[in-house]
Amino acid sequence: MSHILTINAGSSSVRFAIFSRGSRPARLLNGKLDRIGNEAAAVTADRLAQRLKAETSMPPPAAIGHRVVHGMLHTQPERVSPALITELRRIASFDPEHLPREIELIEALGRHFPDVPQVACFDTAFHRSMPAVATLLPIPRRYAAKGVQRYGFHGLSYTFLMQELVRLGDRAASQGRVILAHLGNGASLAAVLDGRCIDTSMGFTPTAGLVMGTRSGDLDPGLMSYLMLTESMDAAQFQLMVNEESGLIGISETSADVRDLLEREATDSRARDALAIFCYQARKWIGAFTAALGGVDSLVFAGGIGENAAPVRRRICDGLQCLGIELDDSLNDRHAARISKGRVAVQVIRTDEESVIARLTAQCLGLSTED
């Protein structure tokens, strides 16, 4: 049976999966290439092709769908073309941590599978419904014409979470106020009103918003000029610092992994500080989005931390009883699907970006469920 290959490329790994075709693709194979580091995209594509050949006897895919982190104003997935590649190259400076590798991997896989159509599925598309008050940056207006604005990311994850809320019968997904918290090494939150995103914590780049594993989140813009003057830091060094040396790893000086920090917090004040700041900032974002939404009906935790770290969920929600958010400790410790006992439904949903990529790719290319 012909199938869809999905590619979810990160800075250090590539997750891939094979799905059946159709509007509800079924996962047939799952895999991951670790420690790609600065490995050339052509080498990564070679490794991927070899893995697929070794693990499956399937013919070449009917299509390849890619997670593309930055899509500017695109609201729908788009078939890869020379014009789209040119556009993505033009905006590569918007997201130098992700876009260059994603572009190179698309081109390398195109050489491996020259007759297979590829589709770009944009993380930013979910947030295109945000109003101007949530997208305009308070800098000279002329920069908006150059595309400098707040975009938001993790959109494929948020798309899946909203679909799951609908499937679970949560009315708030279509007629209500939902806060989505994708908490992993990269972390963000989104506010959704009546099924449409109205705000999110990430901004012009995925570095903004909540403190993350190695990313700083929001900073005083004066910090860059201070470091330029006192440390002779240039733009490249600042970019490296805020994306790879900050966040939990910067505060703790030991690890960006919440599991490590939870193990060390009893004896390491730096680990305690990192966890406290992460939970405090997440709690503030929930409060801010509750204000933006005029209340909250459902709160969803997802991502590696959101799905698996019960102590972090508890600390984030501690003190939010005033908003109707109250956890049941027993349910939370068991990682139940619903972990709340208050008015607001607090849920834990395992996100699945790859299934969204497969579905969007099938829709974009008009692939039926037939072989």
N, C-alpha and C positions, 0 to 999 in steps of 0.2 A: 504494500500500500504506500503510495506517495505520502510525503510527510513534510512538516515545517520544522526547520532548525531555528532555534532562538539563541541569540548571543547577548549576554549581559556582561560587558567588559568593565572591570574596575581598574584601579591604579596598580594593584598587585596580583589580580587573579581574573580569570574569565569563567563565568558560569555558562554552561550551555545545556540545552535540552532539546529533545525531539518530541513533537506532538503530531497527533493525527490532524487531518484537515477538518475545516468546518467552523461553524459559529461557536461550538463548544468543544474545543480541541482537548483530546485526552493525552496525558503525558505518557510517553513510551520509554523514554530514556533520560537520565539526568547525569550531569558530570561537571567537573571543575578542573581548570588548569591553574595550579598555584604558582606563586613565586615567579611571575613573569617579569617583574621589575622593569628594567630598561631593555628587555628583550625586544628585538625587531618584530614588528607586526607580521612580517612574512614568516618568521620562525614560529611565532604563535599559531598562525594559520596552518603551517605544516604539522605542528604537534596536534592541533585539533583534528585535522583531516586524518592523521594516523590513528588517533583515538577512536574516531567514528568508524574507521575501517576495521579496527580490531574488535570493537564492541558490538557491532551490528552488521548484518548482511543486507541491510536495506540499500536500495539504489540511491543516487544523489537526491537531495531534497527537492520538493516542488518549489520551495521558497525559503529564504533566510530572512528572519526578522531581527532587527538590532534595537537595543535600547540606546538611544542617543540623548545624552543628558541635556544639552541645550538646543532648543529649536526656535528661539526668538518668538516670532508671532505665529508660528504654525499651530493650527488647532486640530489637525488630523494627521495620522501617519501618512507617509508619502513614499512612493516607489523611488528607489535610488536612481539618480540620473547624473550625467556630468554637470548639469546646471545645479543640482542640489549639492553635490560635492563641492563645487565652486563656492556656493553660498556658505556652506559649513566651514570651509577654509577661511573665508572672509571673517567669520565671527569666532575663529579659534581662540583669539585673545580674550574673549569673554569667559572662557572656561579652559585655560591651558592645562588643567589637571586631568581633564577627561577627553575633550574633543579631538585633539590631535591623534591620540591612540585609537579612538573609535573610527575616525576617518581612515587611518591606515589599515585597520583590521577589515573594514568594509572593502577596501580596494584589494587587499591580499586575498580575501575569500572570493572576490570576484574573479581573480585569476585562477583560483582552484576550481571554481564552479562557474565558468563563463556564460553558461546558458541558463543559469538559475536567477530569477528575479530576487532582488533584495529590497527590503522595506525598512525605513527609519521610523521608529516609534519614539516620540519626543516626550521626555519627562516634564517639560514645561507646559505641554498642551492642557493638562488638567486645570492649570491656574489661569488660563486665558479669560475666564469669566470674571476675574477680579476687577472691581471698579477702579477708576482713576485714583481715588483717594488711597488705594492700597498699592498702586503700581508706580505713581510718580515719585521721583526722588527730589528732595528739597535742595537741588543744585541748580545752576543757571539752566533755564528752559531749553536752550539750544542743544543741550546734550540729549534730550529726549528724542529729538529728530534723528540722532545717531544710534538709537536703540538702547540708550543707557537708562534703564528703569528696573524695577523689581519684577522678577519673573517667577521665582518659586521652582522647586524641584521635587523629587520623589513622586512625581505625578503618576507613574505607572503603578506604584504601590498603592497610592490613594485611590486610583481607579478600581483596583481589585477590592480594596476594603469597602468602598461604597457598594460595589456589586454584591459583596458578601452580606452587607447589612440589608440590602433588598431581599436577598435569598432567605435570610433569617427572619424576615417579616418585621423589621424595625421600621416603623412609620417615619421616624425622624430622617431616614435616608432620602425621602422624597418630600416630606412635609415636616420639617423640624430643624433643630440646631445640633450639629454634630462637630465634635473636635476630634481630629485624627492625629495620633502621635506615633510617627515612625521613628523609633529610637534604636539606633544601631551605632556603628562606628561613625557613620554620617547620620545626623539626627535633625528632624524638623517636625513641625506641627502645622496643621491646616484647619481653617474654620470653614465649614460648609453649611450654607443656609438653603433649605428646600432643594437640595441636590446640586447646588452650584457653589464652587469655591469663592469665598469673598476675601480671604486673606491667608497668608502663610508666613512662616518665620524666616525661611531663606529668602534672599533678595536678588540682587544683580548676579551674584555667583553663589554656588553651594557653600561658600565659606561663611556666609552670614547667618544670623539668628542664634539659635541655642548653641551653647558650648558642646563640642563633639569629641570624638576619640583623639584626633590629632589636629582638628581645626578649631580656631579660636572662637567662632561665632562673632557676634557683634562687638566692635571695639570703638573707642573714641577715635575719630579720624585724626585728631591731633597727635596720636601716638606715632604715626608714621614719620611726621616731620621731626618729632622729638628724637626718634631713633636715628634718623638721617643726620641730625646735628650732633648727637652724643656718641653714636656708634659707627658713623659713616656708612650706615646701612643703605644699600640701593634697592630698587624695586624688586629685583630678582630675589635678593636675600629676604626681603620682607615677605614676598609671596611664599617662599620656602618656609619661613617661620610660622606664618599664620595657617598654613595648610598641613604641614608635616611635623611641626615641633611644638604645637600649642595644645589647647584643649586639655583633656584628661592627662595626656602624657606630659604636657608642659607643667601642669600644676603638681602632679604626683611625682614626676621625675623618675618613675619606675615603669608604668604601664598605661596603655590606652584601653586595656580590656577591663570592663567592669567586674568580671569574675575575679581577676587578680586583685583589684582594689578592694572588693568585699572581703577577700581572704586576709588582706593586710591591714584593714582599717583599725583593728583592735590595737595594733602595735605601731602603726605608722600614721602620724598626724597628716602627712601630705596626702595619703590615700583618702583619709577622712575628708580633707578639704575638697579634693576632687569630686568625690561623691556628693558632698553637701552642695557644692556649687551647681553640679549637673541637676540635682533634684530641685533645688531652689529656682533655677532658671526655668525648668520645665513647668513648675508650679506657677510661676509668674506668667508664662505664655498662656497657660490654660485660663488663668484669671483674665488676661487681656482679651483673649478670644471670646470668653464668655460675655464680656462687655460689648465687644463688636457684634456678637450675635444677638444680644439682648436676652441672654440666658443660654442654658445648655440642656439638651435632652439625652445625648449619648456621647460617651467618651470612649475612644478605641485605642488600645495599645497594640503596637505591632513592631516589627524589626527584632533583631537579635536580643536587645536589652528589653524592649517592651514585651516580648513574648516569653522571656525566660527568667528575668530578674525580679522575682516577687518582692524582695526588700526595696528595690528601687521604685516599683509601682506604689508600694505602701507609703514610702517617704514622699513621693510626688503628691499623692492624694491627701496626705496628712495636713489638716488645716483647711481643706476645701469643703468641709461640711456645710459652710455658709452658702455654698453654691448648689447644695443637694448631692454632692459627691461623697459617698461613704462606702468604704470597702468592707467586705466580709473577710476577715483575716484567714479563716479556714479555706474559703474558696480561692482566695488569692494565692495562698501557699500551695494549693493543688493545681494552680494554673488553669482553673476552670474557664469555660467559655465566657461566663458572666461572673464577675467577681464582686459585685456591689450589693448593698442592701438598702441604699438610699433611693431618693427619687430619680436620680440620674443613672441610666444604665451604663455601667462601666464594663467593657468587654475586651477580651484578648483574642485577636485574630491573627493566625499565621499568614503573613502576606505571601503573594505569589506573583511577582512581576513577570516571570517567564510565560505564564498562562495568558496574561494580558497581551504580551508581545505576540504570541501565537494567534490569538483571536483577532487582534488588530491587523496583523499581516494577512490573515485569511480574508478579512473584510476588504482591505485595501485592494487585493488582487482578484477579488471575486471568486475565491476558491470554494468549491462546494464540498459537501461531505462525501461525495462519490470518489472512488478511486480514479 
